C-alpha cells in the first residue's frame, strides 16, 4: 500500500479522498491554485503545493505542474478525482513515464472510452446494445445535418470527448440543427479542447441508469449494482438514487452483465461507470463509459456498505478486488442531492460570494454530507459552484425520501443563492415520489417545481420582527455589561413609557412585497400585529441565529441569519430572504443601468450574435456569456435596436457590467 498520494483535484472530491486516505494511514498532498490558497482541501491535506493562477488551464489542467508536485513531495501515486485530468490519457501516460501510479484505469482503457464514437464501435463489437445514431469521423456540418435528418428527430448532439452534461444539445427540428451544432461545438472546445461530436436518436421519456463497475489487475471485474440518475437539468444530474426504482433482478443482472462485458472489452482496472439509456419498457442501450469515480458514488457506498475510494487505492497498489460478485449485496435505499450555489429563479445562474452562514444537517447513520467548503469560504467564479453533496439512506425508498426532505429542511446556507428549496420541491414532487422517472421530469413538472405568486406566510414576518427585537435586547445587555454603570436605566430596551406602552413599526420587504409589523412592548414579551392578526410573542436567540419562538403559546424553532440588510428566515423547511427596510434611508429598488443590459454574473463573452445597429425582436439572442463552463444567452428585453456592444469576444466581464447599449422601440 502507498505511504503518500497526491490528489490532482480540488473541492469536495479532494476532501473525500483525503478522508479515506487518512483512515487508511496514507499521507496526502493537495495541489491548489492561487484562488484556492485557503480552500478546505488545502487545510485538510498533510502537505499542499501551489501550482498556478486561478484559471484551471493554468493550474489544475497543467500535467507538468501536477507531476512536478508529486515528485517534489515524494508521492507514490496520484488520485485524479473526477473532472479536470481524471480521464486524460496524456496525464495517465505522464504518470506512467515518471514511475508514479495513476489511481485509475490504464492508458488504453481511457483512450478507448475517451471518445464516445470510438467507444460505441468497441461496444458494438462486444455486442453491448447501442442507441441508433451516427458515430463517424465526418464532422462537416452539412453532412451531420443529413445524418440527423436520416435518424429522425428528436436527436441529441453530444461531444465525443464530453462528460458531466457539457457539450450536449437536444434538437427537435431540422431547422434548428446547424445553430445548436455550432453551440455544442463551442462548448465542447471550451470544456474538452475537442469539438468532435456524434449524433444519436433521442429516446422519448428515457431513464438514465448507470452501473458501477470495478476491475483489478488480476482480471477480475464485478458490478456494484445500479444508480438511477434520470432526474437531470441541462443533461446534468440533480438527484441520484440507488438502487433504481422498479428494477427487477433479471434486468439488473442483464445490465450488470453488459457493463462487465464493456469493462472487460477494454481491459478495465479500477472504478468505472457504464451508463445506459433505458426505455420505459425495460430495454436499454449503451451510452458511454466514465473511466473514473463518479460524483454520485456515495449512494452506491450507502447501499453496499463499501468505501469505493479504499477499493481504488487497494486495486491501484496491486491488490485483488476485496469481494467477488456473489458476495456483494444491496441493503436499503440511498439518495443524493447536489447542493449548488445557483439561483433556480433566474434560470439556475451560478452564484458567487462568501458563505456567511453554513450549517449542514447533523451527520450519522442516515445522513452524510460530502463538501469542499466551510463557513466563511468563498464560492469562486473560476470553478464548479458545488457547495456539497447531501446523501441519505434508509431501509426503503419511502423512508429515504422522508430523510432527504428533513435533511434539506435542516440545511442552512446564507451568502449565495442556492438550490435547496428547489431540491425540496423536487423530492416532494408527486412524480418523483411515485418513481415516475425520466430525464424530462423537471421540464414536465415545471408548474409544481417553479410556483408563481407565492404569498409570504404571516409567521415569516412575525419571526423576522421578533428576531430583530430580541437581537436589539441582547445588544443592549452587552453594552450595559461593558459600561461603567451597567445598572443605568438608559441601557434598557424594554419599551418603558410613563403611563403608556411603547409602540413602533418594523418594516421588511421580499421582492415587490413590503410588510410592516406593528410592535407594542409588554412586560411579558411583545404584541406583534401583521394585518388583522395580532399575537403575543416571546423568543430566545442564540449566537448561531437559532430562535426559539413562542407565538400565542405556539412554540417552534426557527433560524434567522443577518447578512447586511438581509434577514434570512428559515422556517418550516423554507428560506425567506427578507430585507430590513429603514424608512429614513430607503429610496426604492435600483433600476439598473438605463438603456443597458447587465451581466447576471462574472464571465467571458464568447459570441456576439446580433450586429451593432441591428433591429431585433423581443427575446432575440444578442450575445453569449460563458461562466463556470456553461453558456448563458443574453436576449433582447423588448423589440428595439442594438446600439453598441461594450465588450468584444474573449473579454472577461464582472457581475453587473453593462454588456449592450440597447434602445427599445417606441410603443
ABEGO torsion letter per residue (X at the ends): XBABBBBBBBEAAAAAAAAAAAAAGBBBBBBBBAAAAABAAAAABABBBBAEBABAAABAABAAAAAAAAAAAGBABBBAEBEEAAABAAAAAAAAAAGBBBBEBBAAAAAAAABAAAAAAAAAAAGBBBBBEBABABABAAAAAAAAAAAEOBBBBBBAABEGGBGBBBBABAAAAAAAAAAAAAAAAAAAGBABBBBBBBBBGBBBBBBBBBBBAAGBBBBAEBBBAABBBGGBBABBBOBBBGBBAAAAAAAAAAAAAAAAAAGBBEBBBBBBBBBAAGBBBBABBBBBBBAAAAAAAAAAGBBAAAAAAAAAAGBBBABBAAABBBBEBBBBBBBBBBBAAAGGBBBBEBBABBBBBBBBAABBBBBABBBGBBBBAABBABABBBBBBBABAAAAAAAAAAAAAABBBBGBBBAAAAAAAAAABAAAAAGBBBAAAAAAAAAAABBBGBBBBAAAAAAAAAAAAAAAAAAAAAAAAABABAABAAABAAGBBBGBBBBBBBBBBBEABBBBBBBBBBAAEBBBBBEABBBBBBBBBBAAGBBBBBBGGBBBBBBBBBBEABBBBBBGGBBBBBBBBBAAABAEBBAEBBGBBBBABBBBBABBABBBGBBBBBGBBABBBBBGGBBBBBBBABBEBBABBABBBGBBBBBGBBABBBBBBBX
